[in-house]
C-alpha cells in the first residue's frame, strides 16, 4: 500500500494506532460502500468485527494511495 505523509502523521494519534493494515487493505479491496468526493478522493467503508466499528478509508483519486483511515462513528449501513 502507498500512503500520504498526512496519513503517516495522523496514524500516530492514540485513537488510530491500533488500526491494522489488513483492515485498511480489506476496505480498499472489498468495501461495503464506496463514495467519490467532489475533489475526486474515494471513501470506502468496512465493518471490523474485532472492534465492532466501521472503518472509513479515504484514498486519493488514484484509487491506490491511502490518505486517511479512521473509525466512523456516524456511518449507517
C-alpha positions in Angstrom: 0.0 0.0 0.0 1.0 3.6 -0.6 0.4 6.3 2.0 0.4 10.1 2.0 2.6 11.9 4.6 -0.7 13.1 6.2 -1.8 9.5 6.8 1.6 8.6 8.3 1.4 11.6 10.6 -2.2 11.0 11.8 -1.7 7.3 12.2 0.3 8.1 15.4 -2.7 9.5 17.1 -3.8 7.4 20.1 -7.2 6.7 18.6 -5.7 5.4 15.3 -2.5 3.5 16.4 -4.3 0.1 16.6 -5.9 0.3 13.1 -4.4 -2.7 11.3 -3.0 -2.6 7.7 -5.1 -5.7 6.9 -8.3 -3.8 7.8 -7.2 -0.9 5.5 -6.5 -3.3 2.7 -9.8 -5.0 3.2 -11.6 -1.7 2.9 -9.7 -0.9 -0.3 -10.4 -4.4 -1.8 -13.9 -5.2 -0.5 -15.8 -2.2 0.8 -19.4 -2.4 1.9 -19.8 1.2 0.5 -17.8 3.5 -1.8 -18.3 7.2 -2.4 -16.4 9.6 -4.5 -15.9 13.1 -3.1 -16.2 16.2 -5.2 -12.4 16.6 -5.1 -12.0 13.1 -6.6 -10.9 11.3 -3.4 -12.5 8.0 -2.7 -14.2 7.0 0.5 -14.6 3.3 1.4 -16.1 1.6 4.4 -15.9 -1.8 6.0 -17.2 -3.3 9.2 -14.5 -4.6 11.6 -15.9 -7.3 13.8 -12.9 -7.4 16.1 -13.7 -3.9 17.4 -17.4 -3.7 16.4 -16.9 -0.5 14.4 -17.0 0.8 10.9 -13.7 1.9 9.4 -13.6 4.6 6.7 -10.6 4.7 4.4 -10.0 7.7 2.2 -7.9 7.2 -0.9 -6.5 9.8 -3.3 -8.1 10.0 -6.7 -5.6 7.4 -8.0 -7.6 4.8 -6.1 -4.4 3.4 -4.5 -2.8 5.9 -2.1 -4.3 5.9 1.4 -4.8 9.5 2.7 -6.8 8.8 5.9 -8.3 5.9 7.9 -10.4 6.2 11.0 -13.4 4.6 12.8 -16.6 6.3 11.5 -19.0 6.8 14.4 -21.7 8.3 12.2 -21.8 5.6 9.5 -25.1 3.8 8.9 -25.5 0.8 6.7 
